[in-house]
């Protein structure tokens, strides 16, 4: 538990983690303030772009965090100092993954709030940008930085970790205020009404988080042997091959090709975690079926993640740390 907590705190104290968390959430909200002239598909463009940005930033953070948790500690000798105590390698690796997973959950949580707000603020060619909502959210992010600077200057606390904590709290308050309290009038509407959050995006965001947790396991396995750049190259290759898995190996596997079946099984199919197109035509009362699919995807992630961590442990067991 101590190793996992320390790993989590180490990651959230990284300036790159704060910059990517704040920058990605601000950019997601900014996407909803831009006119697209998308022939009636403006809101869909905003939702798809927000989910895609949430996924790509999370994948990048997963690789950097895995390298910082394992590869960097092996290179600097910190891992050897920890393992010199009565701590097994399996326990060390599992604790590092738990800390990494907690950091990714925090990142995904902030970006999920931003994505849901973007679905609320998105407008078509006949609407106007929600400048009030954009201002409130951006003000919450700015206030988090100001308060973190205050605690750093007067209380000598860590600026980055305080900024991450305050960012999480203040963006949550901003989301609750905008989603449940503040009523705005739609341009052209006859009666004031609340901008509606598209809650159908919530299971899509959960699936993106599951993809990030799975990707973190692969990145951790690579980090037991390689440094940041090789890990990034290998994980990028696995991501691209997984995206094309159905096209490259799916049909051949159905035709009975054994090697295609092996590759189609071994490679993670990232298309399983993309739900944006499927939920666009789903009615609110039919969302229970979507959550059932999320449950099946969770089972897939648990099985694949267990295999990934087993491979990571095999690679780490005979790794020379001195």
C-alpha positions in Angstrom: 0.0 0.0 0.0 2.8 2.4 0.9 4.6 1.7 -2.4 1.4 2.2 -4.4 0.7 5.5 -2.6 4.2 6.8 -3.1 4.1 5.8 -6.8 0.8 7.7 -7.2 2.1 10.8 -5.4 5.3 10.7 -7.4 3.3 10.7 -10.7 1.0 13.6 -9.7 4.0 15.6 -8.6 5.3 15.5 -12.2 4.8 18.9 -13.9 4.0 17.1 -17.2 1.1 15.4 -15.5 -0.4 18.7 -14.3 0.2 20.3 -17.7 -1.4 17.5 -19.7 -4.4 17.2 -17.3 -5.2 20.9 -17.2 -4.3 21.4 -20.9 -6.4 18.5 -22.2 -9.5 19.4 -20.1 -9.3 23.1 -21.2 -8.9 22.1 -24.8 -11.9 19.7 -24.6 -14.1 22.6 -23.3 -12.6 24.9 -25.9 -13.8 22.4 -28.6 -17.4 23.2 -27.6 -16.9 26.9 -28.1 -15.9 26.7 -31.7 -18.3 26.9 -34.7 -17.9 23.9 -37.0 -20.6 24.4 -39.7 -20.8 20.6 -39.7 -24.1 20.3 -41.6 -26.0 19.4 -38.5 -23.3 17.2 -37.1 -21.6 19.9 -35.0 -22.4 18.3 -31.6 -21.3 14.9 -32.8 -18.0 16.4 -33.9 -17.5 17.9 -30.5 -18.2 14.6 -28.7 -16.0 12.5 -31.0 -13.2 15.0 -30.7 -13.4 15.2 -26.9 -13.3 11.4 -26.5 -10.5 11.1 -29.0 -8.4 13.7 -27.1 -9.2 12.1 -23.8 -7.9 8.7 -25.2 -4.7 10.1 -26.9 -3.6 12.2 -23.9 -4.3 9.2 -21.6 -2.2 6.9 -23.7 0.7 9.4 -23.7 0.5 9.8 -19.9 0.3 6.0 -19.4 3.6 5.5 -21.3 5.4 8.4 -19.5 4.1 7.4 -16.1 5.0 3.7 -16.6 8.5 4.7 -17.6 8.8 7.1 -14.6 7.5 4.4 -12.2 9.7 1.5 -13.3 12.4 2.3 -15.9 13.5 5.5 -14.2 13.7 3.8 -10.8 15.7 0.8 -12.2 18.1 3.2 -13.9 18.6 5.4 -10.8 18.9 2.4 -8.4 15.7 3.3 -6.4 14.2 -0.1 -7.3 17.2 -1.9 -6.0 17.0 0.0 -2.7 13.3 -0.9 -2.3 13.8 -4.6 -3.2 16.7 -4.8 -0.8 14.0 -4.7 1.9 11.5 -7.6 2.5 9.5 -6.7 -0.7 9.1 -9.2 -3.5 9.4 -8.2 -7.1 5.8 -9.2 -7.7 4.5 -7.0 -4.9 6.7 -4.1 -6.1 5.5 -4.4 -9.7 1.8 -4.7 -8.7 2.1 -1.7 -6.3 3.6 0.4 -9.1 0.7 -0.6 -11.4 -1.8 0.4 -8.7 -0.2 3.8 -8.3 -0.1 4.2 -12.1 -3.8 3.2 -12.4 -4.8 5.7 -9.7 -3.1 8.5 -11.6 -4.8 7.5 -14.8 -8.2 7.4 -13.0 -7.6 10.9 -11.8 -6.7 12.1 -15.3 -9.7 10.4 -16.8 -12.0 11.8 -14.2 -11.0 15.4 -14.9 -11.3 14.8 -18.7 -14.6 13.1 -18.2 -16.1 16.1 -16.5 -14.7 18.3 -19.4 -16.2 15.9 -22.0 -19.6 15.9 -20.3 -19.5 19.7 -20.1 -18.5 19.9 -23.8 -21.6 17.8 -24.7 -23.7 20.4 -22.7 -22.1 23.4 -24.3 -21.9 22.2 -27.9 -24.0 24.1 -30.4 -25.0 24.0 -34.0 -25.1 26.6 -36.8 -28.2 28.2 -35.3 -26.8 28.5 -31.8 -24.2 30.5 -29.9 -21.2 29.5 -27.9 -21.8 29.1 -24.2 -19.4 31.8 -23.0 -20.7 31.7 -19.5 -19.9 28.0 -19.1 -16.5 28.3 -20.8 -15.7 31.2 -18.5 -16.7 29.4 -15.4 -14.7 26.3 -16.2 -11.6 28.2 -17.3 -11.9 30.3 -14.1 -12.0 27.2 -12.0 -8.7 26.0 -13.7 -7.1 29.4 -13.2 -8.2 29.5 -9.6 -6.6 26.1 -8.9 -3.3 27.5 -10.2 -3.6 30.7 -8.1 -4.5 28.8 -4.9 -1.6 26.3 -5.5 0.8 29.2 -5.9 -0.5 30.6 -2.6 0.0 27.4 -0.7 3.4 27.0 -2.3 4.6 30.5 -1.4 3.1 30.8 2.1 2.9 27.2 3.3 5.9 25.7 1.4 3.7 23.0 0.0 4.4 21.2 -3.3 2.9 23.4 -6.1 2.2 20.6 -8.6 0.5 18.2 -6.3 -1.6 20.9 -4.7 -2.5 22.2 -8.2 -3.7 18.7 -9.3 -5.8 18.3 -6.1 -7.3 21.8 -6.4 -7.9 21.3 -10.1 -9.9 18.1 -9.4 -12.0 19.7 -6.7 -12.7 23.0 -8.5 -13.5 21.5 -11.8 -15.9 19.1 -10.0 -17.6 22.1 -8.4 -17.7 24.0 -11.8 -19.3 20.9 -13.4 -21.9 20.5 -10.7 -22.8 24.2 -10.9 -23.1 24.2 -14.7 -24.8 20.8 -15.0 -27.3 21.1 -12.2 -27.7 24.7 -11.0 -27.1 27.3 -13.6 -30.0 27.6 -16.1 -29.2 29.3 -19.4 -31.5 30.2 -22.3 -30.9 28.6 -25.6 -30.6 31.1 -28.4 -34.0 31.1 -30.2 -35.8 29.3 -27.4 -39.1 30.7 -26.2 -38.6 29.6 -22.6 -35.4 29.4 -20.5 -34.1 25.9 -20.1 -31.0 24.2 -18.9 -28.3 23.1 -21.3 -28.5 19.4 -21.2 -25.5 17.1 -20.5 -25.4 14.1 -22.8 -25.1 11.4 -20.1 -24.8 8.8 -22.8 -21.2 9.8 -23.0 -20.5 8.5 -19.5 -20.2 4.8 -20.5 -18.1 5.9 -23.5 -15.7 7.7 -21.0 -15.6 4.6 -18.8 -14.6 2.5 -21.8 -11.8 5.0 -22.6 -10.6 4.6 -19.0 -10.6 0.8 -19.4 -8.5 1.2 -22.5 -6.0 3.4 -20.6 -5.8 0.8 -17.8 -5.1 -1.9 -20.3 -2.5 0.2 -22.1 -0.8 1.0 -18.8 -0.3 -2.7 -18.2 1.4 -3.1 -21.6 3.5 0.0 -21.0 4.6 -1.3 -17.5 5.7 -4.6 -19.1 7.8 -2.7 -21.6 9.3 -0.5 -18.9 10.7 -3.4 -17.1 13.2 -3.8 -19.9 13.4 -0.5 -21.9 13.6 3.2 -21.3 11.0 5.8 -22.2 11.6 6.2 -26.0 11.7 2.4 -26.8 8.6 1.9 -24.6 6.8 4.7 -26.5 7.7 3.1 -29.8 6.6 -0.4 -28.8 3.4 0.8 -27.3 2.6 3.0 -30.3 3.1 0.0 -32.6 0.9 -2.1 -30.4 -1.8 0.6 -30.4 -1.7 1.0 -34.2 -1.7 -2.8 -34.8 -4.6 -3.2 -32.3 -6.6 -0.6 -34.2 -6.2 -2.5 -37.4 -6.5 -6.0 -35.9 -9.9 -6.7 -37.4 -8.8 -5.6 -40.8 -5.4 -7.3 -40.8 -6.3 -10.6 -39.0 -10.0 -10.7 -38.3 -11.2 -12.0 -41.7 -8.3 -14.4 -42.0 -9.0 -15.8 -38.5 -12.6 -16.4 -39.5 -11.4 -18.2 -42.6 -9.4 -20.6 -40.4 -5.9 -19.2 -40.6 -4.1 -20.3 -37.4 -1.5 -17.5 -37.4 -4.1 -14.9 -38.0 -6.1 -16.3 -35.0 -3.0 -16.1 -32.8 -2.3 -12.5 -33.8 -6.0 -11.5 -33.5 -6.1 -13.0 -30.0 -2.8 -11.7 -28.7 -3.2 -8.1 -30.0 -5.6 -5.9 -27.9 -8.5 -4.8 -30.0 -8.9 -1.1 -29.2 -12.0 -0.8 -31.4 -13.9 -2.6 -28.6 -13.4 0.5 -26.4 -14.8 3.1 -28.9 -18.5 3.6 -28.2 -19.0 7.1 -29.6 -20.6 6.0 -32.9 -22.8 3.4 -31.2 -24.3 5.6 -28.6 -25.2 8.5 -31.0 -28.4 6.8 -31.9 -29.1 5.3 -28.5 -32.1 6.6 -26.6 -31.7 7.4 -22.9 -34.1 4.6 -21.8 -32.0 2.1 -23.8 -28.7 3.0 -22.1 -28.9 -0.1 -19.8 -27.8 -2.2 -22.7 -24.7 0.0 -23.2 -23.7 -0.5 -19.5 -24.0 -4.3 -20.1 -21.5 -3.9 -22.9 -19.2 -2.0 -20.5 -19.4 -4.9 -18.1 -18.3 -7.3 -20.8 -15.5 -5.0 -21.8 -14.4 -4.9 -18.1 -14.1 -8.7 -18.2 -12.0 -8.5 -21.3 -9.7 -5.9 -19.7 -9.3 -7.9 -16.5 -8.3 -11.0 -18.4 -5.9 -9.2 -20.8 -4.5 -7.1 -18.0 -3.8 -10.2 -15.9 -1.8 -11.7 -18.8 0.1 -8.4 -19.3 1.1 -8.2 -15.7 2.2 -11.8 -15.7 4.4 -11.1 -18.7 5.7 -8.0 -16.9 6.6 -10.1 -13.9 8.4 -12.7 -16.0 10.5 -9.9 -17.7 11.2 -8.3 -14.3 12.1 -11.4 -12.4 15.5 -11.9 -14.1 16.2 -8.2 -14.7 19.6 -7.1 -13.4 19.1 -4.1 -11.1 22.6 -3.4 -9.9 
